Amino acid sequence: MHSSFSQLSELITCLLAFPALVLVSLYYSFKLKGLQFTRLLEGTRILFGEEKKEQHKEKKTFSHFQVVAAILAGNLGTGNISGMAIALKTGGPGALFWMWVLTPLCSIIQYVSSYLGVKFRTQKQGEDFYRGGPMYYMKQQLSSPLLAFFFCLSLLLAGLTVGNLAQVDSMLISLDLSHRHEFFFLSFLSLFTFAVLFTKRNFFARFASMVVPLMAMLFFLMSLSVIFFFRENLLPSLMSIIQSAFSYTPSLTGAMKGVAFSKIISVGLDRSIFATDTGLGLGPIIQANVTSKGPHKEGLVALVAPYFVIFICTLTALSLMVTGAWKVEGIESSQICLRAFESSLFGVHSTWILKLIIIFFGITTISSWSYCYKQALLFMSSSKKVITFFSLLFVATIFMGASSETSVIWELSDLAITMMLLCNLYAIFRLRREF
């Protein structure tokens, strides 16, 4: 059954998602004069510069730094660690090459989506927070409630798989806990997620802004040390990335070579989208509640995250390649990373440090997705009972991560995020006259 999901996901990616993403990205890149390259530094200055002093006067909204941290929280978990390990296993080193190509080009979609998300956000009477994201500009500007509803359905599925089961699965694989300790860990995780869904809206953003920078720095140091210790394998690894980008198995010919090539692009595109949130619309949902000085500046801030994520993803992939961990049989997901990082700067402590990083990234990723999941529920229904039921379902699903098959989770998640991407690409292209 799961092979059918995999084939369907690859078919949709290669025939629809990949051409649509590239064409829309090229259109906006020309229309906005390569803004994702020429205005990137301005976005960085807005994030870290003088405006940081003024951006969080309203306690119910998010600061720019909290928004970027929350977006990165949704990316740096499985999108970086486990996701890159799986990408190398399923698509080969060439998948990273296509991530390099697609991420800078397609980051313009981040600007466009965030611009529209902030411009058309809403605030209901009596509420002290904003609501926004693709579903709002789909319904209000395109007059397409059906498209908005389908986008939200895809988001709910992605939230339960990408933002929940996949995170739990990766954490449990790396921790290798006994059944008793596993139950206590999942109980803690459920309580934390419950707090995110049922308490103050900026709780998870504050938590992400404290945890993500520290964990990212630790992971950065570990990756660099691994690459340094195996530096003799760095150049061959880079050559392998380039060579395999166009031929997963050199011995293949004809139609089989075309199938293999489509597999590499499919994996590279899926990992690029998932790792950076390019075009999915999660960023605009979170960014809608930012203290804003205008949609243009929020769009520029949104450009920063994809470049940071692809840099970390590159370090991860190179660490796995120079050590040869990605070729080891019998291990999967985050276990591959654990094998690679045994030789890092922190020596015998590396395994435990990486486990800690995976746990915190997993928690922040679940928090980020659960926030977006609830925003979709709030859009789809005004019934408190319905919202509460599906919120509790998200919490309960955490316990299912212990018994889920890894490949099935990832295949379902790839299908869900591809559908989210197609909905959002259609919407932002229809709204091209806004720019």
Buried (B, 14 or more C-beta within 10 A) or exposed (E): EEEEBBEBBBBBBBEBBBEBBBEBBEBBBEEBEEBBBEBBEBBBBBBEEEBBEEBBEBEEBBBBBBBBBBBBBBBBBBBBBBBBBBBBBBBBBBBBBBBBBBBBBBBBBBBBBBBBBBBBBEEEEEEEBBBBBBBBBBBEBBEBEEBBBBBBBBBBBBBBBBBBBBBBBBBBBBBEBEEEEBEEBBEEBBEBBBBBBEEEBBBBBBBBBEBBEEBBEBBEBBBBBBBEBBEEBBEEBBEBBEBBBBBBEEEBEEEEBEEBBBBBBBBBBBBBBBBBBBBBBBBBBBBBBBBBBEBBBBBBBBBBBBBBBBEBBBBBBBBBBBBEBBEBEEBBBBBBBBBBBBBBBBEEEBBEBBBBBBBBBBBBBBBBBBBBBBBBBBBBBEEEEEBEEBBBEBBEBBBBBBEBEBBBBBBBBBBBBBBBBBBBBBBBBBBEEBB
